[in-house]
Amino acid sequence: MLSLRGLLLLLLAGATAAFGVPPSNETARVARFVAHACDWGALATLSTQPQVQGQPFANVFSISDGELSKGTGVPYMYLTPLEISVKDLQVNGNASLTLSLAQTSYCKDKHYDPQSPLCAHVIFCGVVEKVTGAEEEFGRKVLFNRHPEMEDWPAEHDWFVAKLNIANIWVLSHFGGIESVSPEDYFKATPH
């Protein structure tokens, strides 16, 4: 006999299959799927602003983890030193990035509230790092593919490509609590 949790997982697996979301018991795959499906996230830093110095400070950033047909799992961002959160990162590069399927049509179509665990979301923690060379070229290409207007942003703002070097991952995709995923399992998983 199925438990209530087991029944919920089966129902969720069926509901998410149509959208392509992996079953919630495949936590690393869910994390990769969310990272690839989302075009933006909330990046939290430790503020350097005098009014809130040392306190968490969240800001929205456009992201891309790769080509639309093939994600890498690495969240790339296009940043400028003029941005308030980038000023925080210059002092302390530690940050968390939250991504949610509420950013897609999935949760709305299923009538899931953005806070509902059924509306899967992922929290990544790590260090934001500027990338160079071939990785910078790749990051710029995949960001511009998803966010074409970036290409026309003012050059005098000294834009650069950065990534979140992921150290910790938490996934909430069902009732019953958040689950952690190691970066190793995350990068081994396929989003589809």
N, C-alpha and C positions, 0 to 999 in steps of 0.2 A: 504494500500500500504506500502510495506517495505521501510524503509529508506536505504540509502547506507550502513550505519553502521550495520543495522540489517541484510542486505544481506551478508555483509562480515562476520558477526558472524555466520550466518547459514552455509556459505561455509566453514569457519574454523572448525566449529563443525563437519561437515561431513568429512573433511580432517583429522582431528585429531582422529576421532573415530577409524580408522583403526590401528593407532599406540597405541591407548588407552589413548591419552591425553584427559582429560575432556574438555568440552566446555569452552571457555574463560570467559563466564559469571559466571562460578562456580569457582571464584578466589581462594578460600581456597583449593579446590580440585586440581586445577592446581598447586598451590604451593606444596602441598603434593606429587603430581605426579612427579614434577621436582626434588624435594628433594630425592625421591626414585630412579628415573631413573639415576641420576648422580653419578658417582664414584669419582669425584674430584671437587674441587672448588677453587676460588681465595679468600683467606682470607686477608683482609686488616686490618692492625694494625696501631698504632701511633708509628713511629720509635723512637728508642733510640740510633740509630747510629749517631755519631757526625756530619757527613756530612749532614744528613737530619733529625735531631732530631725534633720531634714533627710533622713531616709531614706524610701523609698517605704513607703506604708501603704495597704493595700487594705481595703475594706469593702463590704458588700452593700447595694444600694439598689433599691427598686422603681422602675420607670420606665414611661412610656407615651409613644409618639410620635404618638398620635392615636386617633381612633375605631377600633374593631375592623375596620371595613370600609375605612378610609382613613387610612393613616399619613402623617405629614408628614416623617418622617425626623429630626425634632428630639427628642432624648431629654429629657423633662421629669421632674423629681423633686420630691418633697415633703420639705422639709428643716426642721430645727429648729436654732437656735443651740446647743442643749444637746448635739448629736451631736458626737462626737470628730472626725470627718472634716470637719464643717462648721467647726469651730474651725481646722483646717488651712487650709481654703479662705478663711477670713477674713484670713489672713496672705498666702496665695499661692493665687489662684484657678485655677492650672493643674492639670489633672487628666487622667487617661486612664480611659476606660470600656470594659470588655471585656464583650461579649455573645456567647453561643454557642448554637447549635442544640441543644447538650446539655441546655439548659433545657426543650426541647420533647420530644415523643415521637419525633421524627424519628430521631435518632441511635440511640436505644435500639431502635427498630423495625428499623433497618438493621444493628444489632449493631456500630455504630461506637463506638470508645472516644472519650470526650470530648476527648482530646488529638489524635486522628486529624485530619489535614487535611480528610478527607471530612466530618467533623462541623464544618461551617463556623462560623468565629468571626470577629468584627470587633473591632478596637481603634480607638477614637476618641480623639483628643487635642484638647484645647482648654481653654477657660476656663469655669468654672461661674459663671453669672450669675443673680441674682434677676430675675424678670420682674414687670412691673406692668401695670395697665390691662387691655385686652382680651386680651392674651397670658396674663396671670395667670389670668383667668377661663377661658380655653380650657384652659390647663394643668391647672387644678384640676378641670375637668369631665372631661377625658380620664383623669386619674389616678384620680379617684373612680370612673369607669366600670370601670376595670380592677382597682382595689383598693378596693372599697367600704368596708372597715373604716377606711380613712384618715379618712373623714368624722367618725368618732367618737373620734379620737385627742384627747388632752387639749389644749384650747384654750390653757391657760396655758403651753404649750411654744412658743408663738409660731411655729407652722408657717408656711412660705412656699413658694411655687412657684419653682423654679429650672430652668434648662436648661443643657445643655452646648453652648456656642457652638463648634461643630466647626471645627478648623483643619487637622487631618490625619486620614487614615483608612487603615487597613491591613486587608486581608482575606486570610484563609487558608481556601480552600475546595477545594483539591486538592493532590496531591503535586506538588512542583516549586517551592515557595517562596511566600512572602507577596507580595502585590501592593498597591501603593498606589492610592488613588482620590482625585481632587481633590474638595473639597467641592462645586464647581460641577457635576461629573459626577454626584456622589452625589445632589444635590437635583434634578437633571434626570431621574434614573432613576425608573422605576415599580417597586414591589416585586413586582407580579404580572404 
